Amino acid sequence: MPSAAAILRSQPIRVSPITIWEITRKAAIGKLAPIWTPYPSLSQLLHAQMFTVQPFGWDEAEAASQLPQHHKDPMDRILVATALMHNLAILTDDRLFAPYGVNTVW
């Protein structure tokens, strides 16, 4: 399995709006330092790095609601459903993703 760094260098990276919301929310409440410096926002950093948006739509929302609750975080279940529907890997060290059979990289 290639490393996360190798994957980040070798292919287009898609980022879910859910991920942006979670990172910026944690920064806003002081749980995470803003990682986007020197850019004024995380979205501007992602644009500059040529990342693309992974759409989140009705089908992904419905699929997430049908997943078993191995993972208690509904936002993470949305990421799992999206990855499963679009054959994507998720960059995470969260072991609670494994029961869903989603490909993870760390």
C-alpha distance (Angstrom), angle and dihedral (degrees) to the residues before:
residue distance angle dihedral
M1 . . .
P2 3.82 . .
S3 3.79 118.7 .
A4 3.79 122.4 -105.1
A5 3.81 90.0 -110.3
A6 3.81 91.4 53.6
I7 3.78 91.7 49.5
L8 3.80 92.3 47.9
R9 3.80 89.4 54.1
S10 3.79 97.4 43.8
Q11 3.79 109.5 47.7
P12 3.78 144.1 23.7
I13 3.78 111.1 -78.9
R14 3.79 120.4 -140.3
V15 3.78 120.1 -156.4
S16 3.77 123.9 -162.8
P17 3.81 119.5 -131.8
I18 3.83 84.2 -128.0
T19 3.82 89.4 64.6
I20 3.80 92.2 50.3
W21 3.79 90.8 49.5
E22 3.80 92.3 50.3
I23 3.81 95.2 47.2
T24 3.80 95.0 45.9
R25 3.81 92.1 44.0
K26 3.82 91.0 53.3
A27 3.81 90.2 47.7
A28 3.81 90.9 49.6
I29 3.81 92.4 55.0
G30 3.81 94.3 42.5
K31 3.82 98.6 -108.4
L32 3.80 92.2 115.5
A33 3.78 132.4 28.6
P34 3.81 114.1 -119.9
I35 3.81 102.7 -93.4
W36 3.79 96.1 -168.1
T37 3.82 100.0 78.1
P38 3.05 125.6 161.8
Y39 3.81 87.6 30.0
P40 3.81 118.1 78.7
S41 3.81 92.2 -127.3
L42 3.77 142.3 13.9
S43 3.79 91.7 -115.5
Q44 3.81 90.6 55.5
L45 3.81 90.2 50.9
L46 3.81 90.8 51.3
H47 3.81 91.8 48.5
A48 3.81 90.3 49.6
Q49 3.81 90.5 50.9
M50 3.83 90.3 50.2
F51 3.80 94.7 -116.4
T52 3.79 115.5 154.4
V53 3.77 133.7 -141.8
Q54 3.78 117.0 -102.2
P55 3.79 102.3 -144.5
F56 3.78 118.2 -122.4
G57 3.76 113.1 -157.6
W58 3.77 145.2 154.3
D59 3.79 95.5 -71.2
E60 3.80 92.9 52.9
A61 3.81 91.2 46.9
E62 3.78 91.9 51.0
A63 3.81 92.7 46.2
A64 3.82 90.9 50.4
S65 3.79 91.2 53.2
Q66 3.81 89.9 55.3
L67 3.81 96.4 52.5
P68 3.78 119.0 104.8
Q69 3.79 112.3 -104.9
H70 3.81 97.8 -111.1
H71 3.78 83.9 133.9
K72 3.79 114.6 45.7
D73 3.83 94.7 -156.1
P74 3.82 108.6 93.1
M75 3.81 91.3 -158.5
D76 3.80 90.4 57.5
R77 3.80 90.2 49.3
I78 3.83 87.5 54.3
L79 3.81 89.0 53.7
V80 3.81 90.5 48.3
A81 3.80 93.3 49.3
T82 3.79 91.3 48.0
A83 3.80 92.3 49.2
L84 3.80 92.5 47.8
M85 3.81 93.4 47.8
H86 3.80 93.9 48.8
N87 3.83 99.9 33.9
L88 3.81 93.1 -115.9
A89 3.78 132.7 148.8
I90 3.78 121.6 -127.0
L91 3.78 121.3 -135.3
T92 3.81 102.4 -133.9
D93 3.77 144.3 116.3
D94 3.82 91.0 -148.2
R95 3.80 107.0 124.8
L96 3.80 92.1 -161.0
F97 3.81 89.3 78.6
A98 3.83 92.6 67.0
P99 3.83 97.7 77.4
Y100 3.81 88.7 62.4
G101 3.79 92.5 59.2
V102 3.79 92.5 -123.7
N103 3.80 117.7 149.5
T104 3.80 110.9 -111.5
V105 3.79 130.1 -172.1
W106 3.78 128.6 -163.8
